[in-house]
């Protein structure tokens, strides 16, 4: 039963993203591998400027881009800033990856070179389509956050209900104990 629920949930997520992307298969493919079902748990709590600085030093831009996309969803008035951050990170990654690819090709590592080529293509896509990515991701994340809020409220109601059931059970036990004590007392008299 658990697997059925998981499958239905995955289908629901896919249908939401499919609906948001429309006929844009390339955007769907990119975002289906990129977006988080629970962005609050998955996305770094660090400030975007710190993540960007770390990304520029390490070459690993994923956390910074994730944060930029998520913050763009939360701050629609600053989308241009986040688009520039994403494009800047993607451009730097393209440049560094192209240099790495050249080295790898000289060494004859064709599989590694092919993987780097795909990475370059993904970064070019992100650079060119940053605005579309943010638009779809914003709607996706807003829907996810709304669902997460509903889940939190649902869990709180469930916990409240369980608490009331425990209290009712304790009351019944006390009443039962009181009845038993009265029965014993009547038998003793």
N, C-alpha and C positions, 0 to 999 in steps of 0.2 A: 504494500500500500504506500509506503514511504516513497518508493521509486516512482510510482504513478504521480504523486504530488510533485516531486522534483521535476519530472518530465513536463507536466502541465505548466509549472512555473517557468521552465526554460522556454517552452513554446510561447508563453505569454510575453516573455522578455524579447524573444525573436520577433514576434508579431508587432510589438511596440516599436522596435527599431526599424523593422521593415516598413511600417506605416510612416515613420518619421523620415526615412530616407527616400521613400517613393520608388521610382524606377532607377535611382542612382546606385547601381550595383557596386561600383568601386567605393563609394562612400560607405555603403553598408558593410562591405568586406573589411574596410579599414576600421570602422567604429566597432564592429562586432568583436574584434580582437583587442579593442582598446578601452572600452568603457567598463565601469565597475557597477555591479548590481547594488552594492552598498558603498557608495562613495565616502560616507563618513568614516567607515572603518578602514578603507583601503588607501585613501589619499593622505599624504603626509600632513602633519599638523604644523610643520615648520613654515616660516614666512616664505613667500614666493621669492623674494630677493635673495634669501639665503640659499634656497634650492637652486636658483639660477646661477649663483656664484659657484656652488658646488658642482653643478652640471658643467660649467665652463672649464673647471679644473680637471674633472674626472672624465668628461666626455659622455657620461651617462645622463641623458636629458629626460629620461622617462618620468621621474618624480616631478621635475619642474614643469614639464608639459601637462602632466595630469593635474597638477595644482592650478596651472593657468587656465585650463579648460574648465575645471570645476569653479574657480573663482569668477570666471566670465559668466557662468550660469547664475551665480549669486549676485553679481554686480553688473547688470546689463548696461548701465551707463558708462562703464569703463571697458567695453568690449574692444575698442580700438587698441588700447594699451595691451590687452592680453593677446590680441592677434599679432601685434608687433613682437611681443615676447616669444611666442611660438615660432614665428617666422625667423626671428634672430637665432634661436636655438637650433632650429632645423637647418638653417643655412650654415652655421658653424659645424654642425654634425656632418652635413654633406661634404664640406671641404675636408674635414679630418678623415672621413670614411673613404673619400676618393684617394687620398694620399695612402691610406692603409691598403686599399685595394690594389694600387699600383705596385706596392712592395710585395704583396701576396702573389700577384700575377707573375712578377719576376722570379719568385721562388717556385712557381709552378703549382701552387695550391689552388687548383681550379674550383673545388667545392667551396672553399673559404671565400674565394673571389666572387663566386656566384651569390653566396649569402650576403656579402657586402654590397653587391649590386642591388639586391632586393632591398637592403636597408636604405641605400641611396634613393631608390625609387619611392619608398615609403616616406622618406623625409621630404623629397620633392613634392609629393602629393600633399603632405601636411603643410608645407610652405605655401603652395598654390591655393589650397582649399581651406586654409585656416578659418576663414569666416563661416563657410558651410559646416565645418567640423564643430565649431563653437555653437552655431545655431541649433544643430540637431542634438548635440551633447547637452545643451542647456535645457531643451525640452525633455530629453530623456532623464537627466538628473533631477529636474523639478518634479517629474512624475515619480521617480524613485524616492525622493525625499518625502513626498506626500504619502506614499505607501508606507515608508518607514515610520512616519509619524502616526499613521493609522495603526500600524503593528504595535507601536509602543503603547498607544491608548488601549488597544485590544488586550495586550498582555497585562496592563495595569488593571483593566476591568476583570480579567480572568483571575489575577492574584487577589483582587478584592473579593470576588466570588468564592475563591478557595478559602480565603480567610473567614468569610461568613459561614461557609460550610463547616470549617473546623470549629468555629465558635458554637454553631448549632449542635454539632456532635458532642462537644464538651458539656453543653447545657443538658442534652439528652442523657449523657452518662451521669451527671450530677442528679438529675431528676430520678433516674433509675436507681441510683444509690440511695436516694432519699426514700423511694418507695420500698426498697428492700429493708431499709432500717425500720420503717414504720411497720412492715409486715412482721419483722422479728420482735418488735416491741409489743405488737398485738398478741403474738403467740406467747410471749413471756407473761403477759397479764392474764 
